[in-house]
Amino acid sequence: MNKKVEARIMDALTTVIDPELRVDIVNLGLINGVDINTTGDVTINMTLTTMGCPLISVLEEMIDEALKILPEVKSTRVELTWEPAWEIDRMSRYAKMALGL
């Protein structure tokens, strides 16, 4: 994938704020990877802080809204994975400070 497009996608994902923790999903370390094919279909591989998180549909909608402003993106799909499991160490320094950790 084009590194500039990947960077633009990751930048757009920083606008997706976890409703419970009030920190964006990138700084929380929830994004495992991003893939975009030649037709503009984006797959976001992500994990959640806890299994069975009731907010996944809300987050999927927020991700779709954040990415549809990019001209390269035609569709988005969120692929949840639990490997590797999310840990506090995945959070950025900014997220840790915002959460008082």
C-alpha positions as CSV (number, residue, x, y, z in Angstrom):
1,M,0.0,0.0,0.0
2,N,1.1,3.5,-0.7
3,K,2.6,4.9,2.5
4,K,1.1,8.3,2.0
5,V,-2.4,6.8,1.7
6,E,-1.8,4.7,4.8
7,A,-0.6,7.8,6.7
8,R,-3.8,9.7,5.6
9,I,-6.0,6.8,6.8
10,M,-4.2,6.6,10.1
11,D,-4.5,10.4,10.5
12,A,-8.2,10.2,9.8
13,L,-8.6,7.4,12.4
14,T,-7.2,9.7,15.1
15,T,-10.5,11.5,14.8
16,V,-12.4,8.4,16.0
17,I,-12.7,8.9,19.8
18,D,-13.5,5.9,22.0
19,P,-16.7,6.9,23.7
20,E,-15.8,5.3,27.0
21,L,-12.1,6.3,27.3
22,R,-12.3,9.6,25.4
23,V,-9.1,9.0,23.6
24,D,-8.7,8.2,19.9
25,I,-8.4,4.6,18.7
26,V,-5.0,5.1,17.2
27,N,-3.4,6.4,20.4
28,L,-5.2,3.7,22.4
29,G,-3.3,1.2,20.3
30,L,-6.4,-0.5,18.9
31,I,-5.3,-0.5,15.2
32,N,-3.3,-3.5,14.2
33,G,-3.2,-2.7,10.5
34,V,-4.7,-1.0,7.5
35,D,-5.1,-2.4,4.0
36,I,-6.5,-0.7,1.0
37,N,-6.9,-2.4,-2.4
38,T,-6.7,-0.9,-5.8
39,T,-10.5,-0.2,-5.9
40,G,-10.4,1.8,-2.6
41,D,-11.8,-0.9,-0.3
42,V,-10.2,-0.4,3.1
43,T,-9.9,-3.1,5.8
44,I,-9.1,-2.0,9.3
45,N,-7.7,-4.7,11.5
46,M,-8.3,-3.8,15.0
47,T,-8.7,-5.1,18.5
48,L,-10.7,-3.8,21.4
49,T,-9.7,-3.1,25.0
50,T,-12.1,-5.9,26.2
51,M,-13.9,-8.8,24.5
52,G,-17.6,-8.3,24.0
53,C,-17.2,-4.5,23.9
54,P,-20.7,-3.2,23.3
55,L,-19.4,-0.3,21.3
56,I,-18.1,-2.1,18.2
57,S,-21.0,-1.1,16.0
58,V,-20.6,2.6,17.1
59,L,-16.9,2.4,16.4
60,E,-17.5,0.8,13.0
61,E,-19.8,3.7,12.1
62,M,-17.4,6.3,13.4
63,I,-14.5,4.7,11.4
64,D,-16.6,4.7,8.2
65,E,-17.5,8.4,8.7
66,A,-13.9,9.3,9.4
67,L,-12.6,7.5,6.3
68,K,-15.3,8.4,3.7
69,I,-13.9,11.9,3.4
70,L,-10.7,10.5,1.8
71,P,-11.0,10.4,-2.0
72,E,-9.1,7.1,-2.1
73,V,-11.6,5.3,0.1
74,K,-14.6,3.8,-1.5
75,S,-15.7,1.4,1.4
76,T,-14.5,0.4,4.8
77,R,-14.7,-2.9,6.7
78,V,-13.6,-3.5,10.3
79,E,-12.0,-6.8,11.0
80,L,-11.8,-7.6,14.7
81,T,-9.0,-9.8,16.1
82,W,-8.0,-10.7,19.6
83,E,-4.4,-11.6,18.7
84,P,-2.3,-9.9,19.8
85,A,-4.4,-9.1,22.8
86,W,-4.7,-5.4,23.7
87,E,-2.5,-4.3,26.6
88,I,-1.9,-0.9,28.2
89,D,1.6,-1.0,26.7
90,R,0.0,-0.6,23.2
91,M,-1.2,2.9,24.2
92,S,0.9,6.0,23.1
93,R,2.4,8.2,25.7
94,Y,-0.3,10.8,24.9
95,A,-3.1,8.3,25.7
96,K,-1.4,7.2,28.9
97,M,-1.1,10.8,30.0
98,A,-4.7,11.6,29.0
99,L,-5.9,8.6,31.1
100,G,-3.7,9.5,34.0
101,L,-1.5,6.4,33.7
